[in-house]
Amino acid sequence: MKTLPSLIVLISLTACGAEVVGTAAVQAEARKQEIEAAKQIEAQYRQQTEQAMRQGMQRLQEAEGKSP
């Protein structure tokens, strides 16, 4: 008779552990997607910054060329 309650507790704990593992996997995947999105945004900002710097340098060179 003692084995039945023990078995019920064991099954309950096992199910709870599986749920925790599943939740952790979902959270890990969401975090991975957030990191990938952040990397893409960083790359876009880097490109925009580099482009702005090139344009600034080009304008500076043009202005220097027009100076007397």
Rosetta blueprint (number, residue, H / E / L):
1 M L
2 K L
3 T H
4 L H
5 P H
6 S H
7 L H
8 I H
9 V H
10 L H
11 I H
12 S H
13 L H
14 T H
15 A H
16 C H
17 G H
18 A H
19 E H
20 V H
21 V H
22 G H
23 T H
24 A H
25 A H
26 V H
27 Q H
28 A H
29 E H
30 A H
31 R H
32 K H
33 Q H
34 E H
35 I H
36 E H
37 A H
38 A H
39 K H
40 Q H
41 I H
42 E H
43 A H
44 Q H
45 Y H
46 R H
47 Q H
48 Q H
49 T H
50 E H
51 Q H
52 A H
53 M H
54 R H
55 Q H
56 G H
57 M H
58 Q H
59 R H
60 L H
61 Q H
62 E H
63 A H
64 E H
65 G H
66 K H
67 S L
68 P L
